[in-house]
């Protein structure tokens, strides 16, 4: 039987119950939340008797206290006009309107209890197979793969997703579709909250880039968010450096995982 000392924890507070096996990302999220919950206690914003989270879910009081803590500790500087103009000039496609991508995919779903390593192996084999197809057989091969392997209803239609805008996709899927200029099967699997996707871009239509003045507020908000994320990372790093963390690799986190 697992003992408390065997469980992932932050300053002795377990992040999972005996028999529960959250994945690495879930554990990092829980660890970051617990660091903030304990910091809220030390700051006098949360009662020391607040119950520990259950399966990552904090109490309502803890959620409010963490929000109050972050509001107090995280500085959100107002971006300058010059910084906004530089950002707009460097990232014009982020503000383009009307850009569309015609795509199809094969989805290898990742669900609770599934062998992720096996799913990834199958997805990578599919990706390699499709990238090795010659032009004459590529379309038929992709449709066949989608029909046989895809866990998306689109599999019955060759994986066809139609014409998509960024608003039609999950953010992580949109980044893969709209982050490059490729036509054809993307060279890497696209991981999303739904699983692993083999994606083919069939066609692209460029969007119009509005003048800076038309998107000034959106650019400023993007820079505020960047500053906030950077400050939050730094704050979490300080909290982690002063904490006793067992069984969690916070260095592998790519985002400030706060619930």
N, C-alpha and C positions, 0 to 999 in steps of 0.2 A: 504494500500500500504506500502511496506517495505521502511523504511527510511535509509539513509546512516549509521546512528548510530546503526541500527539493523543488518547490514551486517558484516560478518567476515572481520577483517582488521588488518593491521600492521601499526602502527603510523598514523592512519587515512586514509590509502590507502586501499580501498575496495578490497577484494580478489575474489568477485563474484558480478555479476550484479543483479539488482532487477529481480526476477523471476527465476534466475539460482540456481540450488541446487546441487553443487558438493559434492561428498562423503567426508568422513573424511580424507581418504588418499590423495585425490586430494587437499583438503584444506591445509593439512600439507605441501604438495609439493609446493603449491603456496606461503604459508607463508615463507618457507625457501628461496625460490627464491626471494621473495620481501625483505626479510632481507638482502640478498646479494646485490640486486639491489640498495637498499638505502645505504648500506655500500660502494658500488662502487662510489656513488655520493659524499659521505663524503670524500672519498679518492681522489677526483678529477679525477677519471677515467671515469666518466659519467656525461654528462650535466644534470643540475638540472631540465631542461625542458623535459627530457626524458618522453615519455608518459607512464602512468600506464599500466600494462599488461591487455590484453583482453582475458578472459577465460583462464588465466594462461599463455598466450603466450607473451613473452617479445619482445622488439624491437631487431633488429640485433645489434645495438650499445650496448644495455644492456647485451646481451649475450656475446659479446666480452669483455665488461668491467668486467663482473663477472669472466670470464676466467682469465683475467689479475689480478684481485683481488686475486683469489685463488692461482694463480702462485706465487704471492708475499707473501701471508700470510700463506700458508700451507707448512710446512717444511716436506720434504720427506727424512728421513734419510736412508742411504744405509745399508741394513742388513749385519751383520757380518757372516763370514763363520760358526761360531759356532751356531748362531741363525738359519741359514738355515738348518744345519744338524739336529738340534733338531726338527725343524718343519717337516722336511721330515720323521724323525723317528716316530714322533707322529701322522702323517697323511699319512701313506703309500698309502691308497686306493685312496686318492685324485689324485695321480699320476699314478695309475694303468692304463694300457692300455688293451683293449680287454674285459673288464667286460661287461656282458650283462644281461638283465632282460627280461623275458617273462611275459608280463602283459596284462591285459584287464581292462576296466573301464566303468563307467556309468557317463556321464557328465551332470550336471545340470547347464546350461549356465546362466551367469549373464549378462544381456544386459541393455542398458539405459531404465529407466522407470520400470524395473521389481521390484517386491516386494521381496527384498533380504531375508527378514525374512521368507517369505513363501517358497522361494527356498531352504533356509537352512533347514527348517523344513522337506521338502520333501526328501532332500538329506540325512538327519540324519535318517529318518524313513527307507529309503532304506538301508543305512549302517547297521542299527540295524537288519533289517530283514535278510540280507545276512550273517551277523556274527552269526545269530542263526540257520542257516541251518546245517543239518547234512551232513556228507561227501557224502552220497549217492545221495542227491538231490542238493548239492551246485552248481555244474556246470550248471545244467539245470536252476536253479533258477537265477543264475547270468545272463545267456543268456536272460532269459525272462525279467528281470529287464532292461537290456540294450536295448532290443527291444522296450519296452514300454516307458521308461523314458529318455533315453540318447539323448542329443542334438548333438551328434557326429555321423557322417556317420557310424562309426564302430558299432553303435548300431544294424545295420542290420545284423551284423556278430557276435553277442554275446558280443560286446564290445571289440573284439580282436584287440590288438595293435601290436602283434608279438614280435619279439626279438628287444629290444631297447638298445642303448648305451647312454651315457650322452649327446652326440652330437645330438641325435635324439629328445630330449625333451626340452621343456622350462625349464630354470634353476630351477624354483621352483618345477616343476614336477620331475626333475632329483634328486633334493635333497631328496624328499620323497621316490623315488624308490631306490636310491643307498645309502641312509643314514643309512640303517639298514640291518638286515639279515633275516627279516621275509619272510615266505612263507605263502600265503593265503591272505584273505581280510585284508588290512591295518586297524588298529584300529581307525583311525581318517580320517575325510574328508581331501582331499588335495586341498587347495585353489590355484588357478593360475589365470592368467590374463583372462582366458576363462570362469572361473566359479568354481564350486565345483565338485570334482571328488570322486567317490567311486572306489577304486583301489584294484585289486587283483593281487598279484604276483604269477605266476604259477610255475616259475623256475628261478634259478640264475646260472650264469656261472662266476666264478672268473676270474679276469684279472691278468696279470703279473705285478709285481711292479719293475720298473727299478731301477738300482743303482743310488745313489745320484748324481754322476758325470754326468749322462745322463740327469738329469732334474734340474741341478743346477740353470739355468737361470729362469726356471718356478717357482721354489721355491722362489728365490729372488724376482721375480715380485709379487708373492702372498703376501710376507711379506711387500713389499713396499705398496701394495694396502691396507693391513690391517692398516699400519701406517697412510696412507692417510685418510682412513675412520675415524679412531680414532681422528686424528687432525681436520678433518672437523666437526665431531660431537662437539668437544670442542669449535671450533670457532663459530659454529651456536648457541651453548648454550650461549656463551658470548654475541652474538648479540641479542639473544632472551631476555636475562636477562636485557638488557639495553633498550628494546623496549616496546611499549604499544601494546599488542596483544589482540584482541577481537575475541571471537567465534571460536578459534582454540586450540585444545589440542596438543601442540607439544610434551609433555611428552610421549604421546602414540606412537610416531613414532619409528619404529624399524630399519629404515635406514635413512641416511642423504638424504632426498628427494630433490634432486636438479635437475632441468630440464637440 
